[in-house]
């Protein structure tokens, strides 16, 4: 597989973790990540400034912005994509939307998990299945969200599974790998899938929320 040399800013805000990374010649050169606890909007600007300063790569020298597109936190995804669009508009850059769960699976490419679950809210989880080709996870179906009691019927005891924030849900009979959302994996997948996934006019792009969110009117 031939990967073009690109300089990419990667943003991960799909969960309680907030991360920003910058890649030069397809290699990670700077990354900042921490538990944000709903402070993504406050800390992303300083994270971007830090990786730009540390790498010596100005925003005007970038080839694209890679963003964790979901599923995940409604607010986190919206904030991350908002910052990505702002930079893309100002610098006339494409955005590379990277599926969040696929990026988590990619972070476990040595183990090659077949299925993944990630906590949505309450007792619901996101779920997706994968095939592997050249150490890249592929899925023909979009992630789904449902009650864990229903999702677990899709999981057999011998399945290789990754999970995020679902430590107490899976049986010890399964071989379970802990996955973590990371800007590093978002950027790495974006470098590999640059031409396939980049969106040159991304301003109508929306996060892949997957989970329905009820809107309650005030009485």
DAMO-V250006 format. One record per backbone hydrogen bond with DSSP energy under -0.5 kcal/mol. CO is the residue of the C=O (numbers start at 1). NH is the residue of the N-H. E is the energy in kcal/mol with one decimal. If there is no record, write none. Layout:
CO;NH;E  CO;NH;E
This chain:
1;3;-0.5  2;4;-0.5  4;6;-0.7  6;8;-0.6  6;26;-1.5  7;63;-3.6  7;64;-1.1  8;10;-0.5  8;23;-2.7  9;66;-3.3  10;21;-2.4  11;68;-2.0  12;19;-2.4  14;73;-3.4  16;36;-3.6  16;37;-1.0  17;15;-0.8  18;34;-2.0  19;12;-2.8  20;32;-2.5  21;10;-3.1  22;29;-2.5  22;30;-1.3  23;8;-1.2  24;27;-1.8  27;24;-2.6  30;22;-2.5  32;20;-2.4  34;18;-2.7  34;36;-0.5  39;42;-0.7  39;43;-1.8  40;44;-2.4  43;47;-2.1  44;48;-2.8  45;49;-2.3  46;50;-2.1  47;51;-2.4  48;52;-2.2  49;53;-2.2  50;54;-2.8  51;55;-2.2  52;56;-1.7  52;57;-0.7  56;58;-0.6  58;61;-1.8  59;62;-1.3  63;94;-0.7  64;9;-1.8  65;96;-3.1  66;11;-2.4  67;69;-0.7  67;98;-3.0  69;208;-3.4  70;100;-1.8  73;77;-2.7  74;78;-1.8  75;79;-2.4  76;80;-2.5  77;81;-2.4  78;82;-1.9  79;83;-2.1  80;84;-2.2  81;85;-2.8  82;86;-2.0  83;87;-2.2  84;88;-2.6  85;89;-2.8  86;90;-2.1  87;91;-2.6  88;92;-1.0  88;93;-2.0  94;65;-2.0  95;97;-0.7  95;199;-2.6  96;67;-2.3  96;98;-0.7  97;99;-0.5  98;69;-2.2  98;70;-0.5  99;103;-2.1  100;104;-1.8  101;105;-2.4  102;106;-2.5  103;107;-1.5  105;108;-2.0  106;109;-1.6  108;111;-1.1  108;112;-2.3  114;130;-3.2  115;162;-2.2  116;128;-1.8  117;164;-1.4  118;126;-3.5  121;124;-2.6  123;148;-2.3  124;120;-2.5  124;121;-0.6  125;146;-1.8  126;118;-1.8  127;144;-2.3  128;116;-2.5  131;138;-3.4  133;136;-1.2  136;133;-2.1  138;131;-2.9  144;127;-2.5  146;125;-2.6  147;150;-1.3  147;151;-2.2  148;152;-2.8  150;153;-1.0  151;154;-2.4  152;155;-1.2  154;156;-0.5  156;159;-1.7  159;161;-0.6  159;175;-1.1  160;114;-2.1  160;115;-1.8  161;177;-3.0  162;117;-2.2  163;179;-2.6  164;119;-2.3  166;169;-1.9  166;170;-0.8  171;174;-1.6  174;176;-0.9  175;161;-2.5  177;163;-2.2  177;179;-0.6  182;186;-1.6  183;187;-2.5  184;188;-2.3  185;189;-2.3  186;190;-1.9  187;191;-2.0  188;192;-1.5  189;193;-2.8  191;194;-0.5  193;197;-2.7  194;198;-1.8  197;97;-0.7  198;200;-0.5  199;95;-2.0  202;205;-1.7  207;209;-1.4  209;211;-3.1  212;214;-0.5  214;216;-0.6  215;217;-0.5
